[in-house]
Amino acid sequence: MKFKVVELKLRADLNIVSLRVLAPLMIYFLIVMIGAATVSLSGTFYNSDYSTGISQSEENANSAGFVVIMPSGGLDGCPYSIWADGSACANGGNAPTKFSSFITASGKGKTVATSANIREDPELKSVLSEKWNYETILGNTAQGNGEVQCTLSQSIDVKSAPGYLTYPTSANIHPTTTVGMTFQAFGKNGTPLFDMKYVPPWNEFGEPLLTLGVWPTEYKNVYMDNKLEMNTKW
Amino acid sequence: MMTRGRNAIEVLIAMLLVMTPAFAGGFVAYNHTFDHFIKLDDEYLKSKFYDMRIVSGTGPGSETNERFDANVITGLTNFRANLSDNNAYLAYTKGKYFIQAGQEGKIPINKSVTVNSYIIMTGKFDSIQNVDMHFSEENLTQANMIINLTYNGKTYQFEAPETKIDNESIFNLFLQPFCNEFEEIGLDATRSDYKETASSDGLDYSGSLTIEAFRNEV
């Protein structure tokens, strides 16, 4: 099958001069990608003290997200510097879904980088749903103790339809869906703070991935939820 | 010549005995490929044995062993997979076996079998899965597969239907989880959690995987 390829590139390079001009206005980007096609997006959003990078590639998936960039110290009612949020899910059709993302967030002398991958065989689309979410808030001053905090969270939720159960299996078996996420953190000069983290951890098949098969049950009121989560704050 | 052929077959049988007990927590998986060729004068025996996999269990006491016996003389072919795990919920076996016995210049005898079987439970069961395939010497098309599943001290027997495609016997046995024969679903048994935390230089990280089963009110 040949896919139509659409490439969308967004870039918002704001320096302190433009922020002075635009302040106190916030800069708001809304990102929506829909379609039975291969779509990729990459963007870097930053102000003087914080930045986030978003890179997504998806095939037969829908996604939406936004980025709000404030002046570095935030404004009344918006006590943060950058707020980015996004989600994606597989869409219908008879073609496989492939989704990957790579998110970076920098501030306070540290950079975190996280990736997510989803693959789903088309046979499972009617009985399984995968949803990816992430959110990063940089330069958050609403802690009440004068502290400035940065956070990033990411999750993948794989839920079966009522009447179907999921079970872990090998990626060599089909039809299945495979999901996984990674996380890295770096200090000044790019020094890693610890080894790369994986959710799920490495399995007996030699891969840090969760592959799920689906099984129908006689009980039409049961379903399963497989949730992968990563959270960080600094 | 026949004696030599039998010797060759005995060697093959010895080599086909696959007995690999495994002790592991989490899932246990096998993926074997086995090719063998024996030739004595103008007689030969060729075998292939591949793509066999058992995935099962979450308990540290998981134990599986597999055994494949082929006896062309008696026409008996047995494949046996035993699974013993107090917290197991999935047994998956896929096997494909091919044997060719022949004499140069003559039409060889081929035997090819594919087996797929699944047993999925919500946990807390002991199972013994025996897959027995029997073939008559004269008529290689006659075969059956019987699976014995022992659960809570009771043994249930299932017979897998045979499908013939291009002279290949294919057996598929899919046991529905939560069969009526078995107990009610124990949702607590399906919960599985993984969590990891790390901290360095003022940065805190946590990662987790949660697998849960739910039941809606009807």
Interface residues (C-beta under 8 A of the other chain):
Chain A: K110 V112 P162 L165 T166 Y167 P168 T169 S170 N172 I173 M181 F183 A185 G187 L193 F194 K197 Y198 V199 P200 P201 N203 E204 F205 L210 W215 P216 T217 E218 Y219 N221 V222 Y223 M224 D225 N226 K227 L228 E229 M230 N231 T232 K233 W234
Chain B: A24 G26 F27 V28 A29 N31 R53 V55 Y89 L90 Y92 Y118 I120 Q176 P177 F178 C179 N180 I185 L187 T190 Y194 E196 A198 S200 D201 G202 L203 D204 Y205 S206 G207 S208 L209 T210 I211 E212 A213 F214 R215 N216 E217 V218
